[in-house]
Amino acid sequence: MFLKAQQDPQYSQNMFTHLLTNPGYAGSNDNITVYALNRTQWTGFEGGPMVTTLNMDAAINPFNIPLGIGVSLQNDELGFNKDILLNLSVAYKQPLGEGNLGIGVKWGVANTSINTGGSEWITPVDPVENDIAIPVDGSEDMSFMDFGFGIFYKTQDLYLGISSTHINQPEFSFNQSKTRLTRHYYITAGYNLPLNNPLFEFKPGLMVQSDGKNSQLGFHGLIEYNKKIWGGVSLRTDYAIIGIFGIELFKWVKVSYSYDFVVSGMKEYNNGSHEIMMGFSFDVKKDKTPERYKSIRFL
């Protein structure tokens, strides 16, 4: 039997996860930004996916070379499977038109593991009927290198991105089954559209995600008030309708929450999905203090 499914986890608030899928995003905001997200998917469904992500990036200028750097840490748990990915992103920033184009690469380490010891989802049966990909009452894990590439363009009101994760498609095996971390492709876009009232903006965006076999489209539309409060809805082609609400608590702290309403047949077996984001942004630029001279000849 063959199964087809995307291996990268999904996020409802993908406007805060650009660095995870596109290393060209690193340093796009010209300051230090940190985004932490926790997603609990299909609550009430035992063994459902739970993902925690931490993204940090900053703009730097070593030897007058405009760069962006970023670090992504992701912990993805599904049933008795657990995946941990740690990636470092570096992007070269090039002014283009009214914005900046970032061309980036990322590399890091991925660890995947299965632990079925004491699992209530696995029960010993006739060996012929066992799934050869799952070690019964045991555990296995392995680590491998992971690489990605991306291009990200950003202006004050627009962003566009195209990227690919797991370019090297590392292979791994559990028990007697061999598989690989499949290459994924992403296209993202978003725009800030001012409304008649200057305090309000409409912020539509989309993400296309594919592994070459299965594709998924997500679209969101948010209304932002005074750049401090936002809310709206998102639609995904996996039969989910998402409500999103967020607020900027201080000048540099943001918090948002989203809830997925499942409208497929899965709605009978779960209570929806919850996702919480907390973000920080620090402007480290300092204005140069005026130089002072003792002689009026240098004034």
C-alpha positions as CSV (number, residue, x, y, z in Angstrom):
1,M,0.0,0.0,0.0
2,F,1.3,3.5,-0.9
3,L,0.4,6.7,1.1
4,K,0.9,10.2,-0.2
5,A,0.9,13.2,2.2
6,Q,2.9,16.4,2.7
7,Q,5.6,16.1,5.4
8,D,6.0,19.8,6.3
9,P,3.5,20.9,9.0
10,Q,0.9,23.5,8.2
11,Y,0.2,26.8,9.9
12,S,-2.9,29.0,9.8
13,Q,-0.9,32.1,10.6
14,N,1.7,31.6,7.8
15,M,2.2,35.4,7.6
16,F,4.5,34.9,10.7
17,T,6.3,31.8,9.4
18,H,8.1,33.1,6.3
19,L,11.5,32.3,7.7
20,L,10.6,28.7,8.2
21,T,9.9,28.1,4.5
22,N,11.9,30.9,2.8
23,P,15.5,31.8,3.8
24,G,15.3,34.8,1.5
25,Y,13.0,36.4,4.2
26,A,15.9,36.7,6.7
27,G,16.5,40.4,7.6
28,S,13.5,41.7,5.6
29,N,12.4,44.0,8.5
30,D,15.8,45.6,9.1
31,N,15.6,44.8,12.8
32,I,15.7,41.8,15.1
33,T,12.4,39.9,15.0
34,V,11.4,36.8,17.0
35,Y,8.2,34.8,16.3
36,A,7.1,31.8,18.4
37,L,4.1,29.7,17.4
38,N,2.4,26.7,19.0
39,R,-0.2,24.8,17.0
40,T,-2.4,22.1,18.5
41,Q,-4.2,20.4,15.6
42,W,-7.4,18.4,15.8
43,T,-8.0,18.8,19.5
44,G,-9.9,15.8,20.9
45,F,-8.3,13.5,18.3
46,E,-5.8,11.4,20.2
47,G,-2.3,11.6,18.8
48,G,-3.2,14.6,16.6
49,P,-0.4,16.9,15.3
50,M,1.3,19.4,17.7
51,V,3.9,21.8,16.4
52,T,6.1,24.4,18.1
53,T,8.2,26.8,16.1
54,L,10.7,29.5,17.0
55,N,12.0,31.9,14.3
56,M,14.6,34.6,14.8
57,D,16.1,36.8,12.2
58,A,18.0,40.1,11.8
59,A,19.6,42.4,9.2
60,I,23.4,42.8,9.4
61,N,25.9,44.6,7.3
62,P,29.4,43.0,7.7
63,F,32.1,44.7,5.5
64,N,29.3,46.8,4.0
65,I,27.6,43.7,2.6
66,P,23.8,43.8,3.2
67,L,22.8,40.4,4.6
68,G,20.1,38.9,6.7
69,I,20.6,36.0,9.0
70,G,18.0,33.8,10.7
71,V,17.6,30.7,12.9
72,S,14.5,28.4,12.8
73,L,13.8,25.6,15.4
74,Q,10.8,23.4,14.8
75,N,9.4,20.5,16.9
76,D,6.7,18.5,15.2
77,E,4.9,15.6,17.0
78,L,2.3,13.3,15.5
79,G,1.3,10.2,17.3
80,F,4.5,8.3,18.2
81,N,6.5,10.2,15.6
82,K,8.6,13.3,16.4
83,D,10.6,15.5,14.1
84,I,13.0,18.2,15.1
85,L,14.6,20.6,12.6
86,L,17.2,23.3,13.3
87,N,18.2,25.5,10.4
88,L,20.4,28.6,9.8
89,S,19.4,31.0,7.0
90,V,21.6,33.6,5.3
91,A,20.2,36.0,2.7
92,Y,21.9,38.6,0.4
93,K,19.8,41.7,0.3
94,Q,19.7,43.7,-3.0
95,P,17.7,47.0,-3.4
96,L,15.2,46.6,-6.2
97,G,12.6,49.2,-7.2
98,E,10.8,50.4,-4.0
99,G,11.9,47.4,-1.9
100,N,14.6,44.8,-1.3
101,L,15.1,41.4,-2.9
102,G,16.5,38.7,-0.6
103,I,18.2,35.7,-2.1
104,G,18.8,33.1,0.6
105,V,20.0,29.6,1.5
106,K,19.5,27.6,4.6
107,W,21.1,24.5,6.0
108,G,20.9,22.6,9.2
109,V,20.1,19.3,10.9
110,A,16.9,17.3,11.1
111,N,16.2,14.5,13.5
112,T,13.3,12.1,13.1
113,S,12.3,9.4,15.6
114,I,9.6,6.9,16.3
115,N,8.9,5.6,19.8
116,T,6.1,3.0,20.2
117,G,7.1,1.7,23.6
118,G,4.0,1.5,25.6
119,S,2.0,3.2,22.9
120,E,-1.8,2.5,23.0
121,W,-2.0,3.0,19.3
122,I,0.1,-0.1,18.6
123,T,-0.9,-3.6,19.7
124,P,1.1,-6.7,18.9
125,V,-0.7,-8.8,16.3
126,D,0.3,-11.5,13.9
127,P,3.7,-10.4,12.4
128,V,2.4,-10.7,8.9
129,E,-0.2,-8.0,9.7
130,N,2.3,-5.6,11.3
131,D,3.2,-2.4,9.5
132,I,6.9,-3.0,8.6
133,A,7.5,0.8,8.9
134,I,6.6,0.8,12.6
135,P,8.8,-0.9,15.2
136,V,6.4,-2.5,17.7
137,D,7.3,-1.8,21.3
138,G,10.5,-0.1,20.4
139,S,12.1,3.1,19.2
140,E,14.3,4.3,16.4
141,D,15.8,7.7,15.5
142,M,18.2,9.2,13.0
143,S,19.7,12.6,12.0
144,F,20.6,14.0,8.6
145,M,21.5,17.3,6.9
146,D,18.8,19.5,5.5
147,F,19.0,22.3,2.9
148,G,16.7,25.0,1.4
149,F,16.6,27.9,-1.0
150,G,14.4,30.9,-1.4
151,I,13.8,34.4,-2.9
152,F,11.8,37.0,-1.1
153,Y,10.9,40.5,-2.3
154,K,9.4,43.1,0.1
155,T,8.3,46.7,-0.1
156,Q,6.4,48.7,2.4
157,D,3.1,47.4,1.2
158,L,3.9,44.2,-0.8
159,Y,5.7,40.9,-0.4
160,L,6.4,38.0,-2.8
161,G,8.3,34.8,-2.2
162,I,9.2,31.6,-3.8
163,S,11.2,28.8,-2.1
164,S,11.9,25.2,-1.7
165,T,12.7,23.1,1.5
166,H,14.5,19.8,1.8
167,I,16.3,20.3,-1.6
168,N,18.6,17.4,-0.9
169,Q,15.7,15.1,-0.1
170,P,17.6,13.1,2.6
171,E,16.7,9.4,2.9
172,F,16.0,7.5,6.1
173,S,14.4,4.3,7.1
174,F,12.5,2.8,10.1
175,N,12.3,-0.9,10.7
176,Q,12.2,-2.3,7.1
177,S,10.7,0.7,5.4
178,K,12.8,3.3,3.5
179,T,11.5,6.8,2.8
180,R,12.8,10.3,2.3
181,L,12.1,13.9,3.3
182,T,10.5,15.1,0.2
183,R,11.3,18.4,-1.5
184,H,8.5,21.0,-0.9
185,Y,7.7,24.1,-2.9
186,Y,6.1,27.4,-1.7
187,I,4.8,30.5,-3.2
188,T,3.7,33.4,-1.0
189,A,2.2,36.8,-1.6
190,G,0.6,39.6,0.3
191,Y,-0.4,43.3,0.0
192,N,-1.4,46.1,2.3
193,L,-4.4,48.0,0.9
194,P,-5.3,51.3,2.6
195,L,-9.1,51.9,3.0
196,N,-11.0,55.1,3.0
197,N,-10.4,55.6,6.7
198,P,-6.6,55.9,7.0
199,L,-6.6,54.0,10.4
200,F,-7.8,50.8,8.6
201,E,-5.9,48.6,6.2
202,F,-7.0,45.5,4.3
203,K,-4.2,42.9,4.2
204,P,-4.9,40.0,1.8
205,G,-2.4,37.2,1.3
206,L,-1.9,33.7,0.0
207,M,0.3,30.7,0.2
208,V,0.6,27.8,-2.3
209,Q,2.3,24.7,-0.9
210,S,3.2,21.5,-2.8
211,D,5.4,18.5,-2.7
212,G,4.9,17.6,-6.3
213,K,2.1,15.1,-5.5
214,N,-0.2,17.0,-3.3
215,S,-0.9,20.8,-3.3
216,Q,-2.6,23.1,-0.9
217,L,-3.8,26.7,-1.3
218,G,-4.4,29.1,1.6
219,F,-5.9,32.6,1.4
220,H,-6.3,35.1,4.2
221,G,-7.9,38.5,4.5
222,L,-7.2,40.6,7.5
223,I,-8.4,44.1,8.6
224,E,-5.8,46.0,10.6
225,Y,-6.7,49.0,12.8
226,N,-4.0,51.6,13.5
227,K,-1.3,48.9,12.9
228,K,-2.1,47.5,16.4
229,I,-5.2,45.3,16.2
230,W,-6.0,42.9,13.4
231,G,-8.6,40.2,12.7
232,G,-10.0,38.3,9.8
233,V,-10.5,34.9,8.2
234,S,-8.5,32.4,6.2
235,L,-9.5,29.6,3.9
236,R,-7.6,26.5,3.1
237,T,-8.2,23.8,0.5
238,D,-8.0,21.1,3.1
239,Y,-11.6,22.1,4.1
240,A,-10.7,24.5,6.9
241,I,-12.1,27.9,7.7
242,I,-9.9,29.9,10.1
243,G,-10.6,32.9,12.4
244,I,-7.7,35.1,13.3
245,F,-7.3,37.8,15.9
246,G,-4.2,39.7,17.1
247,I,-3.0,42.7,19.0
248,E,0.2,44.6,19.5
249,L,0.5,44.9,23.3
250,F,3.4,47.2,23.3
251,K,5.5,48.9,20.7
252,W,7.5,45.7,20.2
253,V,5.3,42.8,21.4
254,K,2.6,41.1,19.3
255,V,0.2,38.3,20.2
256,S,-2.3,36.6,18.0
257,Y,-4.6,33.5,18.1
258,S,-6.3,31.5,15.4
259,Y,-8.9,28.7,15.4
260,D,-9.5,26.3,12.6
261,F,-13.1,25.2,11.9
262,V,-12.8,21.8,10.1
263,V,-15.6,21.4,7.5
264,S,-14.6,18.0,6.1
265,G,-15.5,14.6,7.4
266,M,-12.9,15.0,10.1
267,K,-15.2,17.4,11.9
268,E,-16.9,14.5,13.5
269,Y,-13.7,13.4,15.3
270,N,-12.1,16.5,16.5
271,N,-12.8,19.9,18.1
272,G,-10.8,22.1,15.7
273,S,-7.3,23.4,15.8
274,H,-5.7,26.1,18.0
275,E,-2.7,28.2,17.2
276,I,-1.0,30.9,19.3
277,M,1.7,33.3,18.2
278,M,3.9,35.7,20.2
279,G,6.2,38.0,18.4
280,F,9.0,40.5,19.4
281,S,10.7,43.1,17.3
282,F,13.7,45.2,18.3
283,D,15.1,48.2,16.5
284,V,18.8,48.1,17.2
285,K,19.8,51.1,15.1
286,K,21.2,54.0,17.0
287,D,21.5,57.6,15.7
288,K,25.0,58.8,15.6
289,T,25.8,61.4,18.2
290,P,27.1,64.7,16.7
291,E,30.9,64.9,16.8
292,R,32.4,67.7,18.8
293,Y,35.6,69.5,17.9
294,K,37.7,71.8,20.1
295,S,38.8,74.0,17.2
296,I,36.4,76.2,15.3
297,R,38.3,75.4,12.1
298,F,36.5,72.1,12.0
299,L,33.0,73.4,12.5
